[in-house]
């Protein structure tokens, strides 16, 4: 497809997005539980694949619970939804159930999971809104090459089974690994086959010591092409688009192409800086209204309440609305009470460090 066609499709996609998702654009971020991948053959693009042989004690690669909960709390404060709870897998189901319960309680809403192949029979579904499958690429040959430890059919079967439990579903797709424009049709077919509610696009962020270390990522025009084609074919689908600090100028074009959520940022290191403000400016320059903040230090420090937030705003559109119907056991409430000081101290530590960094740009 030539550049003129891509721009014309993006204009149509922008208007369709407004019709079905309103004039908002939200900010989201994945919440990671740890940095060790238990897959025997980790994905070839992933940072965790470069660390696997270096980590001799995998349990030590897990994040402390108070750190996870502090991050979840701060994200609610600044008006960011969790894109999903993720990690390198390897958690016992009892541990996952407890962590999900506590995260959902602190955030005040149900959560999406991106944790490999889910055992629905043992998972407590009360606080789960949906399941995300890490498809990464719909090209079968490319998938076998870059994701040898995650068979495509296993992930698809899991997502279909999730529907039997009345859960929403989504997938992740990474652009820039070798896919072609012909693969867009394969993606559209998969969205139909799996009856997906959402899709997350990422632009490849080449990691040191991976096969992509010296590769370039996808172009902004190609990214727009994939997003706009999905939006034109599936107007109601929630489209989440991820970018990195070195590609912030593609946020505006991605919003124009049909994205209604932007994700994939190093939150604490750029909040309130010129980079965080650039994210906001890229979104608002398209004429959309931003949900959440990436720059307001007073909100970060709880000196004022953020009103433009999916947690406090009466939003009817499900692309941004949070499901507040959460449950928590007495056992986990007691654990949270015992951890209250540690969680608060960690929140204060994150906020203090982030504020100090942000003040350099004020």
LINPE-V999279 format. One record per backbone hydrogen bond with DSSP energy under -1.0 kcal/mol. NH is the residue of the N-H (numbers start at 0). CO is the residue of the C=O. If there is no record, write none. Layout:
BEGIN
nh=NH co=CO
nh=NH co=CO
END
This chain:
BEGIN
nh=5 co=1
nh=6 co=2
nh=7 co=3
nh=8 co=4
nh=9 co=5
nh=10 co=6
nh=11 co=7
nh=12 co=8
nh=13 co=9
nh=14 co=10
nh=15 co=11
nh=16 co=12
nh=17 co=13
nh=18 co=14
nh=19 co=15
nh=20 co=16
nh=21 co=17
nh=24 co=288
nh=25 co=259
nh=27 co=261
nh=28 co=80
nh=30 co=83
nh=32 co=85
nh=34 co=60
nh=37 co=87
nh=43 co=145
nh=45 co=42
nh=49 co=46
nh=51 co=47
nh=54 co=50
nh=59 co=56
nh=60 co=57
nh=61 co=58
nh=62 co=32
nh=67 co=63
nh=68 co=64
nh=69 co=65
nh=70 co=66
nh=71 co=67
nh=72 co=68
nh=73 co=69
nh=74 co=70
nh=75 co=71
nh=76 co=72
nh=77 co=73
nh=78 co=75
nh=79 co=74
nh=80 co=26
nh=82 co=28
nh=84 co=111
nh=85 co=30
nh=95 co=91
nh=96 co=92
nh=97 co=93
nh=98 co=94
nh=99 co=95
nh=100 co=96
nh=101 co=97
nh=102 co=98
nh=103 co=99
nh=104 co=100
nh=105 co=101
nh=106 co=102
nh=107 co=103
nh=108 co=103
nh=109 co=322
nh=110 co=126
nh=112 co=129
nh=113 co=84
nh=119 co=117
nh=121 co=118
nh=122 co=118
nh=127 co=124
nh=128 co=110
nh=129 co=110
nh=130 co=167
nh=131 co=112
nh=132 co=169
nh=134 co=132
nh=135 co=171
nh=136 co=134
nh=142 co=138
nh=143 co=139
nh=144 co=140
nh=145 co=141
nh=146 co=142
nh=149 co=146
nh=154 co=150
nh=155 co=151
nh=156 co=152
nh=157 co=153
nh=158 co=154
nh=159 co=155
nh=160 co=156
nh=161 co=157
nh=164 co=161
nh=165 co=162
nh=166 co=161
nh=167 co=128
nh=169 co=130
nh=171 co=132
nh=172 co=199
nh=173 co=135
nh=174 co=201
nh=182 co=179
nh=183 co=180
nh=186 co=182
nh=187 co=183
nh=188 co=184
nh=189 co=185
nh=190 co=186
nh=191 co=187
nh=192 co=188
nh=193 co=189
nh=195 co=190
nh=196 co=168
nh=197 co=168
nh=198 co=237
nh=199 co=170
nh=200 co=239
nh=201 co=172
nh=203 co=174
nh=209 co=206
nh=212 co=209
nh=214 co=211
nh=222 co=218
nh=223 co=219
nh=224 co=220
nh=225 co=221
nh=226 co=222
nh=227 co=223
nh=228 co=224
nh=229 co=225
nh=230 co=226
nh=231 co=227
nh=232 co=228
nh=233 co=229
nh=236 co=233
nh=237 co=196
nh=239 co=198
nh=240 co=260
nh=241 co=200
nh=242 co=262
nh=246 co=243
nh=249 co=246
nh=250 co=247
nh=253 co=249
nh=254 co=250
nh=255 co=251
nh=256 co=252
nh=257 co=254
nh=258 co=253
nh=259 co=238
nh=260 co=238
nh=261 co=25
nh=262 co=240
nh=266 co=264
nh=269 co=265
nh=270 co=266
nh=271 co=293
nh=272 co=269
nh=275 co=269
nh=276 co=272
nh=277 co=273
nh=278 co=274
nh=279 co=275
nh=280 co=276
nh=281 co=277
nh=282 co=278
nh=283 co=279
nh=284 co=280
nh=285 co=282
nh=286 co=283
nh=288 co=22
nh=290 co=24
nh=291 co=307
nh=292 co=77
nh=299 co=295
nh=300 co=296
nh=301 co=298
nh=302 co=297
nh=308 co=306
nh=312 co=308
nh=314 co=312
nh=319 co=316
nh=320 co=316
nh=325 co=323
nh=332 co=328
nh=333 co=329
nh=334 co=330
nh=335 co=331
nh=336 co=332
nh=337 co=333
nh=338 co=334
nh=342 co=338
nh=343 co=339
nh=344 co=340
nh=345 co=341
nh=346 co=342
nh=347 co=343
nh=348 co=344
nh=349 co=345
nh=350 co=346
nh=351 co=347
nh=352 co=348
nh=353 co=349
nh=354 co=350
nh=355 co=351
nh=356 co=352
nh=357 co=353
nh=358 co=354
nh=360 co=357
nh=361 co=358
END
